[in-house]
C-alpha cells in the first residue's frame, strides 16, 4: 500500500489503448486504415489516479492493453490455402541480421541450387560464399575484371557462373569447385549475359548482348573464345535483358526500346535461333499477347525474373515503377502493382501506408528515390523482383522496405527490413536446407532421428545490395539481437579494411560497450535472468542501470508489480512503486530509437510516470507490447532465464498486482 506522502503513478489507459472519446481503438487499427493522426483525444501524456486504501495516487510503469479493445475487428479476407506454411519459409525480420563487405559498392548478388552465394562489386571483384545452417561462410575471392561488373548469370543447375565486365572481358566460373575455367576477350562492350542449355546438352550455350548494337553473341561457355553464332535479326535495339526458361527451352529478351521477344537458341540454325511453337507457347501472333505492354507505356524494364516453375515472370523498372507479372505461355499480363512516388506519397499523407514513417525520414527516403531516378544505368539498373519457391509470392524492394506480396490475394503479407534506412536494390532469395543430404531412404524419413530432422531445417534468407553501399545484407527470420542470431560480434562484419569513417563509428561503439558494459545477470530469489544491454541505442539508461547495479542499489529490491501476460516490474527500494531515483539523483530524459521496439517479449525498459521521468524502476515484458513504443525507453533484452521470468510472471498477486510471496533481486552482475 502506498503511504499518503508518496504518489503512485501509471500510464493512462487511454494512452495505452489509443482510444478516443467514442472508444474507437486507434492504436491497434491496421496500418492500411489508420488515419494520419492517431493520437488519442486526451493530451498524449495525461494521467489519471486509481484509488487505494490510503491514497488517490498510484505507482508508475507501463499499463497492459485491455483485452476487449486490443484485437481490432478485421474484415474477412480471401486467403491463399496453406499461406501460413509458405510464409513460415520466408524471411520475416524487420532488421538485417548481418552484413559483410566488399571494397567497393556491391552491385549483384546471386544464389545457386548448389547452396552457394555469389556477390560482385563495381571494382570487378567476385566473392564466393557457402550457405551454412545459420548464415554464410566465405569461400573464395577473385579479382575477375579490371572495370565494373555489368552483368552476371548463374546456370539453372547452379554449376556455372558468367560475369561480364566493362573491361570487355567475359569470365566463366565452376561454382561447385569455385574456380575460373574460361576467359573470353570481347571486341564489344557487354550488356547482358545468360546461360541457355538444358541438362545433358553437349554445349553449355552462353549468350552475351552488345551494349551498342542489337547483336546477341552465342558462345560455348566451357570452351572456345569465338562466338558460335551472332544473332542480328531479332532486335532493332541493344538487348538489355536476356533470360532463359530451361523448362520450355525458350529465351525471353527485352531491348532498349521496350520490345519483348521469345526465341529458342539454335547454334546450328543460320540465324542462331528459331521461333518457339506450341506447346512451348500458347500464341501464334504477338498481337494475341500483352508483350507490347512496355512499348505502349513507353518504358523499359531493368529486370526480368522467372518463377521457379517457369510458368510466370516478373519485371520491374524505375521508368514507371510498376511491377508487372506475366503468364509465360500466353504472354498475358496477370498482375500489375504501382509503386510510383505519387501514390506512395499520397498514402503516407493519408496514413494508409503499410508502414508509416515520420515526415522527416520519409522526405529523406524520397530524396534518395529521386536521385536514383536521375541515374541512368549503373547500380539503380540492378534493382530486381524475385519469386519465392512456391511462385505464390513476389518480393521486391521499395523505399519503405522489402515487400512480400501474395499474388493470389493481391495483399502485401509482409514488409521486411522496414526498420533499416538503406535503399535495397538487388536481391536473391535462398530457401533451401544447407544440411540436407541427397540420398534419403524411407527408413530415414520415417525415423525419429534428431540428426536427420536437423538436416531438414531450412534457413530462408534474403541477400540484398543497397544503394551506394559497399556491403550486402542478410535478412532472415532472426533479428540481429535475438538468441538465434548467427553472430555475437555485431551484425556489421569488417571482413575488408573499413573506411576511416567506419573505423571511427566502430571504435566509438566499442568504447561505449567497454565503458558501460554490454550484458548483465540479474540474480533473483527465483533464479538468474541474463540480459543484453543496448548502450548504442540508450546510453543514458544503460549508464544509469549499470551505475546503480555496481553501487548495489538494486540488491534485495522487490519485484513489486507483476501482471500475468504483460510484464514484471522492479527497481524501487521502497517496494511499493513510489520510490527510486536515478544515478544522478534526478529524473533523466527518454531515449527512443526506431531500431528497437516493444515488438517482442523479454524487452527491458524503463518505467516512468510520463515523458522524461526515468529513475531507477524498470520492467521486463513477456509479450509484444507495441503500444509502449515511444513512451518507455528500451535499454536491453533478456537473452536467458526466460523460465525465471515466466515463473515470476505467473506468481499469485493481490489486487494491486503485488506478489503475495516476496521475490527479490539478490544482486546484478554487469559484464
C-alpha positions in Angstrom: 0.0 0.0 0.0 1.2 3.5 -0.8 1.8 6.0 2.0 -0.1 9.2 1.7 3.0 11.2 1.2 4.0 9.3 -1.9 2.1 9.2 -5.2 1.8 6.0 -7.2 1.7 6.7 -10.9 0.7 4.7 -14.0 0.4 5.3 -17.7 -3.0 6.5 -18.6 -5.2 3.7 -20.1 -6.3 5.9 -23.0 -2.6 6.4 -23.8 -2.1 2.6 -23.8 -5.1 1.7 -25.9 -5.2 4.8 -28.1 -9.0 5.3 -27.6 -10.7 8.5 -28.4 -13.8 9.8 -26.6 -16.0 7.4 -28.5 -14.0 4.4 -27.6 -12.6 3.9 -31.1 -9.4 1.8 -30.9 -6.9 3.8 -33.0 -3.7 2.4 -31.7 -4.5 -1.1 -32.9 -6.1 -0.4 -36.3 -4.4 -2.0 -39.3 -1.7 0.2 -40.9 -3.7 0.4 -44.1 -6.8 2.0 -42.5 -5.1 4.1 -39.7 -5.6 7.9 -40.0 -2.6 10.1 -40.3 -3.1 11.5 -36.7 -3.5 8.5 -34.4 -3.1 10.4 -31.1 -6.0 10.0 -28.6 -8.4 12.8 -27.9 -6.7 13.5 -24.5 -3.3 15.0 -24.2 -0.7 12.4 -25.1 0.8 12.3 -21.7 -2.3 12.8 -19.4 -2.6 10.6 -16.3 -5.4 9.5 -14.0 -5.3 8.2 -10.5 -6.7 5.0 -9.2 -7.9 5.0 -5.5 -6.1 2.9 -2.9 -6.8 2.3 0.7 -4.7 5.2 1.8 -4.3 7.4 -1.2 -5.8 8.5 -4.5 -2.4 8.2 -6.1 -0.9 5.2 -8.0 2.5 3.9 -8.9 4.3 4.3 -12.2 5.0 1.9 -15.0 3.5 0.5 -18.2 -0.1 -0.5 -18.4 -1.4 -3.5 -20.3 -3.8 -3.1 -23.2 -7.4 -4.1 -22.4 -8.2 -7.5 -23.9 -11.5 -6.3 -25.2 -10.1 -3.5 -27.3 -6.6 -4.9 -28.2 -7.9 -7.0 -31.0 -9.4 -4.8 -33.7 -12.1 -6.1 -35.9 -10.9 -7.3 -39.2 -12.7 -7.8 -42.4 -12.9 -11.3 -43.7 -10.3 -11.7 -46.4 -9.7 -14.1 -49.2 -6.5 -16.0 -48.4 -4.2 -18.5 -50.2 -4.6 -22.1 -49.0 -1.7 -23.0 -46.6 -0.5 -19.4 -46.8 1.0 -19.7 -43.3 3.2 -22.6 -44.3 4.6 -20.7 -47.3 5.2 -17.6 -45.0 7.0 -19.8 -42.5 9.6 -20.4 -45.1 10.2 -16.7 -45.9 12.3 -14.1 -44.1 10.4 -12.0 -41.6 12.9 -9.8 -39.7 12.4 -6.0 -39.5 16.2 -5.6 -39.5 19.0 -7.3 -41.3 20.8 -9.9 -39.2 24.2 -9.5 -40.7 26.2 -7.5 -43.3 29.5 -8.2 -45.0 31.8 -6.1 -47.1 33.4 -5.6 -50.5 36.0 -3.0 -51.1 33.6 -1.0 -53.3 29.9 -0.8 -53.9 28.2 -4.2 -54.2 26.0 -4.4 -57.3 24.9 -8.1 -57.7 24.0 -11.0 -55.5 23.0 -14.5 -56.7 22.2 -17.8 -55.0 22.6 -21.2 -56.7 20.9 -24.6 -56.4 24.2 -25.8 -55.0 23.9 -23.7 -51.8 26.4 -21.0 -52.9 26.1 -17.3 -52.8 27.9 -15.1 -55.3 28.5 -11.4 -54.7 30.1 -8.8 -57.0 31.2 -5.2 -56.8 31.7 -2.3 -59.2 35.5 -2.7 -58.9 35.4 -6.1 -60.7 35.7 -8.3 -57.6 33.8 -11.6 -57.3 33.3 -13.4 -53.9 32.0 -16.9 -53.3 30.2 -17.8 -50.1 28.8 -21.1 -48.9 25.4 -21.2 -47.2 25.5 -22.8 -43.7 22.7 -23.9 -41.3 22.6 -20.3 -40.0 24.3 -17.7 -42.1 27.1 -18.0 -44.7 30.9 -18.5 -44.7 33.5 -17.1 -47.0 34.9 -19.5 -49.7 37.0 -17.6 -52.3 37.7 -14.1 -53.7 38.6 -13.3 -57.4 39.7 -10.0 -58.9 37.8 -11.0 -62.1 37.7 -7.7 -64.0 39.7 -4.5 -64.3 36.5 -2.5 -64.6 33.0 -2.6 -63.3 31.0 -5.9 -63.5 27.9 -5.0 -65.6 26.1 -8.4 -65.7 26.2 -11.8 -64.1 24.2 -15.0 -64.6 24.1 -18.4 -62.9 23.1 -21.5 -64.8 19.8 -23.2 -63.9 21.6 -26.2 -62.5 23.8 -24.0 -60.3 27.1 -25.2 -61.6 28.3 -22.3 -63.8 28.7 -18.6 -63.3 29.3 -16.0 -66.0 30.4 -12.4 -65.3 30.7 -9.6 -67.9 32.8 -6.5 -67.2 33.3 -3.0 -68.6 36.9 -4.2 -69.5 35.3 -6.2 -72.3 36.0 -9.4 -70.5 33.7 -12.5 -70.1 34.7 -14.8 -67.2 33.4 -18.3 -66.6 33.5 -20.0 -63.2 32.8 -23.5 -62.0 30.6 -22.8 -59.0 31.0 -26.1 -57.1 34.8 -26.1 -57.4 34.8 -22.2 -57.1 37.4 -22.0 -59.9 37.7 -19.9 -63.1 37.5 -22.2 -66.1 37.4 -19.9 -69.1 38.2 -16.3 -70.1 36.8 -14.7 -73.3 38.1 -11.3 -74.6 35.3 -9.5 -76.3 35.5 -6.9 -79.1 32.5 -5.0 -77.8 31.0 -3.7 -74.5 28.8 -6.4 -73.0 25.3 -5.6 -71.8 23.5 -8.8 -70.6 24.7 -12.4 -70.2 22.6 -15.6 -70.0 23.2 -19.3 -69.8 20.9 -21.3 -72.1 21.3 -25.0 -72.0 19.4 -28.0 -70.7 20.6 -31.0 -68.7 22.6 -33.4 -70.9 23.3 -30.9 -73.6 26.8 -31.1 -75.1 27.4 -27.4 -75.3 26.8 -25.0 -72.5 25.5 -22.1 -74.6 26.1 -18.7 -73.2 24.5 -15.5 -74.7 26.1 -12.1 -74.4 24.5 -9.0 -75.9 26.2 -6.0 -77.3 25.7 -2.7 -75.5 26.0 -0.6 -78.7 24.2 -2.8 -81.3 21.3 -5.2 -81.5 23.7 -8.2 -81.8 23.5 -11.2 -79.4 26.5 -13.5 -79.5 26.3 -17.2 -78.6 29.4 -18.9 -77.1 30.3 -22.4 -75.8 30.8 -21.4 -72.2 33.0 -24.3 -71.2 35.5 -24.0 -74.1 36.3 -21.7 -77.0 36.6 -18.0 -77.2 35.0 -17.3 -80.6 31.2 -16.9 -80.9 29.4 -19.9 -82.4 26.6 -17.7 -83.8 25.8 -14.0 -83.8 22.1 -13.0 -83.8 21.4 -9.7 -85.5 17.9 -10.0 -86.9 16.0 -10.4 -83.7 16.1 -7.0 -82.1 16.3 -3.5 -83.6 18.0 -2.0 -80.5 20.5 -3.3 -77.9 19.2 -6.2 -75.8 19.3 -5.2 -72.1 17.7 -8.3 -70.6 18.2 -11.9 -71.7 16.6 -14.7 -69.6 16.3 -18.4 -70.3 13.3 -20.7 -69.5 15.0 -24.1 -69.2 11.7 -26.0 -69.0 10.4 -24.7 -72.3 13.9 -24.1 -73.8 12.8 -20.6 -74.7 14.6 -17.3 -74.2 12.8 -14.0 -73.3 14.8 -10.9 -74.3 14.0 -7.2 -74.0 15.7 -4.4 -75.9 16.2 -0.8 -75.1 13.1 0.2 -77.0 10.9 -1.9 -74.7 10.3 -4.7 -77.3 9.9 -8.2 -75.8 10.9 -11.3 -77.9 10.5 -15.0 -77.4 13.1 -17.3 -79.2 14.8 -20.6 -79.0 18.6 -20.8 -79.2 20.0 -23.0 -82.0 23.6 -22.8 -82.8 23.1 -24.9 -85.9 20.5 -22.6 -87.4 21.7 -19.9 -89.8 20.3 -17.1 -87.8 21.3 -18.7 -84.4 17.7 -19.0 -83.2 14.2 -20.3 -84.2 10.8 -19.0 -83.1 9.0 -21.1 -80.5 5.9 -23.1 -81.3 3.2 -24.9 -79.2 3.4 -26.4 -76.7 6.2 -24.1 -75.6 3.9 -21.1 -76.0 0.1 -20.8 -76.5 0.1 -18.0 -79.1 0.9 -17.7 -82.7 0.9 -13.9 -83.2 2.4 -11.4 -80.7 -0.8 -9.3 -81.0 -2.6 -12.0 -79.1 -0.3 -11.3 -76.1 0.5 -8.4 -73.8 4.1 -8.3 -74.8 3.7 -4.8 -76.3 3.0 -3.5 -72.8 6.3 -1.7 -72.4 6.2 -0.3 -75.9 2.7 1.1 -75.1 3.7 2.5 -71.8 6.9 4.0 -73.3 9.0 2.4 -70.6 11.8 -0.2 -70.3 12.2 -2.8 -67.5 15.5 -3.3 -65.8 14.9 -6.8 -64.6 13.0 -10.0 -65.6 12.9 -13.0 -63.3 11.1 -16.3 -63.9 9.2 -18.2 -61.2 10.8 -21.5 -60.1 8.2 -23.5 -62.1 8.8 -21.2 -65.2 5.1 -20.5 -65.6 5.4 -16.8 -64.8 7.9 -14.0 -65.0 8.0 -10.6 -63.2 9.5 -7.4 -64.4 10.4 -4.1 -62.8 11.9 -0.8 -63.9 12.3 2.7 -62.4 10.8 4.2 -65.6 7.3 3.9 -64.3 8.0 2.0 -61.1 5.5 -0.8 -61.9 5.7 -4.4 -61.0 4.3 -6.5 -63.9 3.7 -10.2 -63.7 3.2 -12.1 -67.0 2.0 -15.6 -67.7 4.9 -17.1 -69.7 3.0 -19.4 -72.1 0.2 -17.0 -73.0 2.3 -13.8 -72.7 -0.7 -12.2 -70.9 -0.3 -9.6 -68.1 -1.8 -11.1 -65.0 -0.8 -8.6 -62.3 0.4 -5.1 -62.1 1.4 -3.2 -58.9 2.1 0.5 -59.0 5.0 1.7 -56.7 5.0 5.3 -58.2 6.3 8.0 -55.9 3.0 9.9 -56.2 0.9 7.1 -54.9 3.4 6.3 -52.1 3.4 10.0 -51.1 -0.4 10.1 -51.0 -0.6 7.0 -48.9 2.0 8.5 -46.5 0.0 11.7 -46.1 -3.3 9.9 -45.7 -1.9 7.5 -43.2 -2.9 4.4 -45.2 0.6 3.2 -46.0 1.5 -0.3 -44.8 4.3 1.3 -42.8 4.0 5.0 -41.9 7.3 6.8 -41.5 7.8 10.1 -39.7 7.8 13.0 -42.1 11.5 13.8 -41.9 12.5 10.2 -42.6 10.0 9.9 -45.4 11.4 13.1 -47.0 14.9 11.8 -46.8 14.0 8.5 -48.5 12.0 10.3 -51.1 15.1 12.4 -52.0 17.1 9.2 -52.5 14.4 7.8 -54.8 14.6 10.9 -57.0 18.4 10.6 -57.1 18.0 7.0 -58.2 15.5 8.0 -60.9 18.0 10.6 -62.3 20.8 7.9 -62.6 20.6 6.2 -66.0 22.1 2.7 -65.7 24.7 1.9 -63.1 23.6 0.4 -59.7 19.9 1.5 -59.9 19.6 -0.7 -63.0 20.3 -3.7 -60.9 17.0 -3.4 -58.9 15.0 -6.6 -59.3 12.0 -8.5 -58.1 12.0 -12.3 -57.3 9.5 -15.1 -56.6 9.5 -17.4 -53.7 9.9 -21.1 -54.3 6.2 -21.7 -54.5 5.6 -19.0 -57.1 2.7 -17.6 -55.0 4.6 -14.6 -53.6 6.6 -11.9 -55.4 9.3 -10.0 -53.4 10.7 -6.6 -54.4 12.4 -3.6 -52.7 10.7 -0.3 -52.1 11.5 2.9 -50.2 9.6 1.5 -47.2 11.4 -1.8 -47.1 11.1 -5.1 -49.0 7.5 -6.1 -49.8 6.3 -9.7 -49.9 3.1 -9.7 -52.0 0.7 -12.6 -52.2 -0.2 -12.6 -55.9 -3.2 -14.8 -55.4 -4.9 -12.4 -53.0 -3.1 -9.2 -54.1 -2.2 -8.4 -50.5 1.1 -7.3 -49.0 1.6 -10.0 -46.4 4.9 -8.9 -45.0 7.3 -6.0 -45.1 10.8 -7.0 -44.1 13.8 -4.7 -43.4 11.4 -1.8 -42.6 13.5 -0.6 -39.7 16.6 -0.1 -41.9 17.4 3.2 -43.7 19.3 1.5 -46.6 17.6 1.6 -50.0 17.8 -2.1 -51.1 18.1 -2.8 -54.8 19.4 -6.2 -56.0 18.1 -9.3 -54.2 18.5 -13.1 -54.2 16.3 -15.4 -52.1 17.6 -18.6 -50.5 15.1 -21.1 -49.2 17.0 -24.4 -49.2 18.2 -26.6 -46.3 22.0 -26.4 -46.2 22.4 -29.6 -44.3 20.1 -31.7 -46.5 21.6 -34.8 -47.9 20.7 -36.0 -51.4 20.0 -39.6 -50.5 17.0 -40.1 -48.2 15.7 -43.6 -47.5 12.2 -44.5 -46.4 13.6 -45.6 -43.1 15.4 -42.3 -42.6 12.2 -40.3 -43.4 10.1 -42.4 -41.1 12.6 -42.4 -38.2 12.5 -40.0 -35.2 16.2 -39.3 -35.6 17.0 -35.8 -34.3 20.2 -35.6 -36.5 18.1 -36.2 -39.7 15.5 -33.7 -38.6 18.2 -31.1 -38.0 19.4 -31.6 -41.6 15.9 -30.8 -42.8 15.8 -27.4 -41.1 15.6 -24.5 -43.6 17.1 -21.0 -43.2 15.2 -18.7 -45.5 17.4 -15.7 -46.2 17.2 -12.6 -48.5 20.6 -11.4 -49.6 20.4 -7.7 -50.7 22.6 -4.9 -52.0 21.9 -1.3 -51.1 22.3 2.0 -52.9 25.9 3.2 -52.7 26.8 0.7 -50.0 29.9 -1.5 -50.1 28.1 -4.1 -48.1 25.5 -6.8 -48.8 22.8 -7.6 -46.2 21.4 -10.8 -44.9 17.7 -10.7 -43.8 16.5 -13.9 -42.3 13.9 -14.9 -39.7 16.2 -13.8 -36.9 16.6 -10.3 -35.6 20.2 -9.2 -35.0 19.8 -9.2 -31.2 18.0 -12.5 -30.9 19.5 -15.6 -29.2 19.5 -17.4 -32.5 21.4 -14.8 -34.4 24.4 -16.3 -36.2 27.0 -13.8 -34.8 27.9 -12.4 -31.5 30.5 -9.9 -32.8 28.0 -7.4 -34.1 25.9 -7.5 -37.3 28.2 -5.4 -39.5 31.2 -7.6 -40.1 34.5 -5.9 -41.1 35.8 -8.6 -43.5 37.6 -5.9 -45.5 39.6 -2.9 -44.4 37.0 -0.4 -43.3 36.9 3.3 -44.4 38.1 5.9 -41.9 34.5 6.9 -41.2 33.5 3.3 -40.5 36.6 2.9 -38.2 35.6 5.9 -36.2 32.0 4.7 -35.8 33.1 1.2 -34.8 35.6 2.5 -32.4 33.1 4.7 -30.7 30.6 1.9 -30.4 33.3 -0.5 -29.0 34.4 2.1 -26.4 30.9 2.7 -25.3 30.3 -1.0 -24.7 33.5 -1.5 -22.9 32.9 1.5 -20.6 29.3 0.8 -19.8 29.1 -3.0 -20.3 27.1 -5.0 -22.9 25.4 -7.6 -20.7 24.3 -8.3 -17.2 23.0 -11.1 -15.0 20.1 -10.3 -12.6 20.4 -12.8 -9.7 16.9 -13.2 -8.2 15.5 -15.5 -5.5 13.8 -17.5 -8.3 17.0 -17.8 -10.5 19.2 -15.8 -12.9 18.0 -13.6 -15.8 20.6 -12.8 -18.4 20.1 -9.5 -20.3 21.8 -7.9 -23.2 22.2 -4.1 -22.9 21.9 -1.5 -25.7 24.4 1.3 -24.9 24.4 2.2 -28.6 20.6 3.0 -28.5 20.1 4.2 -25.0 23.5 5.2 -23.4 21.9 7.2 -20.6 19.6 4.4 -19.5 22.3 1.8 -19.7 24.7 4.1 -17.7 22.0 4.5 -15.1 21.3 0.8 -14.8 25.0 -0.2 -14.8 25.9 2.5 -12.2 23.1 1.6 -9.8 23.9 -2.1 -10.2 27.5 -1.6 -9.4 26.6 0.5 -6.3 24.4 -2.4 -5.0 21.3 -0.1 -5.3 19.1 -3.0 -6.6 20.3 -5.6 -4.0 17.3 -7.1 -2.1 14.8 -4.9 -4.1 11.4 -6.5 -4.6 9.5 -7.3 -7.8 6.7 -5.1 -6.6 4.4 -5.2 -9.7 3.7 -8.3 -11.7 0.9 -8.7 -14.3 0.5 -12.1 -15.9 0.6 -12.0 -19.7 2.2 -8.5 -19.6 5.3 -7.7 -17.6 7.3 -7.9 -14.3 8.4 -4.6 -12.7 11.1 -3.9 -10.1 13.8 -1.3 -9.2 12.0 0.5 -6.3 13.9 0.3 -3.0 10.6 1.1 -1.1 9.0 -1.9 -2.7 5.6 -0.2 -3.4 6.3 1.6 -6.8 6.5 5.1 -5.3 10.3 5.4 -4.9 13.6 5.1 -6.5 16.0 7.7 -8.0 18.4 7.7 -10.9 22.2 7.5 -10.7 22.3 11.3 -10.8 19.6 11.9 -8.2 17.1 13.4 -10.7 14.9 12.1 -13.4 16.5 11.8 -16.8 15.2 12.1 -20.3 13.7 9.4 -22.6 15.8 7.8 -25.4 13.8 6.4 -28.3 15.3 4.7 -31.3 13.3 3.3 -34.2 15.8 0.4 -34.5 14.4 -1.1 -31.3 10.8 -1.5 -30.3 8.5 -3.4 -28.0 7.7 -5.8 -30.8 8.8 -9.0 -29.0 8.8 -10.4 -25.4 11.6 -10.1 -22.9 12.2 -6.4 -23.7 13.9 -4.5 -20.8 12.5 -0.9 -20.5 12.4 2.0 -18.0 9.3 2.5 -16.0 8.1 6.1 -15.8 5.3 8.4 -14.9 5.4 10.5 -18.1 7.8 12.0 -20.5 11.4 12.3 -19.2 10.7 10.9 -15.7 13.0 7.9 -15.7 14.5 7.0 -12.3 15.5 3.5 -11.1 12.5 1.4 -11.8 12.5 -0.9 -14.8 10.4 -3.8 -16.2 10.7 -6.8 -18.5 7.8 -7.7 -20.8 6.6 -11.2 -21.5 4.7 -10.5 -24.7 5.0 -8.0 -27.6 3.7 -4.6 -26.3 3.8 -2.2 -29.3 1.6 0.4 -27.5 4.5 1.2 -25.3 6.7 2.3 -28.2 8.0 5.9 -27.8 6.6 6.0 -24.2 9.2 3.8 -22.4 12.9 3.7 -23.1 14.2 0.3 -24.2 17.7 -0.3 -22.9 18.1 -4.1 -23.3 16.6 -7.5 -23.8 16.6 -10.8 -21.9 18.7 -13.5 -23.6 18.5 -16.2 -20.9 16.5 -17.2 -17.9 13.1 -16.9 -19.7 11.8 -19.7 -17.4 12.6 -17.4 -14.4 10.8 -14.5 -16.0 7.7 -16.7 -16.5 7.9 -18.1 -13.0 7.8 -14.6 -11.6 5.1 -13.6 -14.1 2.8 -16.4 -13.0 3.1 -15.9 -9.2 -0.1 -15.1 -7.3 -0.6 -11.4 -6.7 -3.0 -9.2 -4.7 -5.5 -6.7 -6.3 -2.7 -4.2 -6.6 -0.5 -6.6 -8.7 1.9 -7.1 -5.8 3.1 -10.8 -5.4 2.0 -12.4 -2.1 5.4 -14.1 -1.8 8.4 -11.8 -1.8 10.5 -12.1 -4.9 13.7 -10.1 -4.7 16.8 -9.2 -6.7 19.8 -10.6 -4.9 22.4 -8.7 -6.9 23.1 -7.6 -10.5 26.4 -8.6 -12.2 27.5 -6.4 -15.1 29.8 -7.8 -17.7 
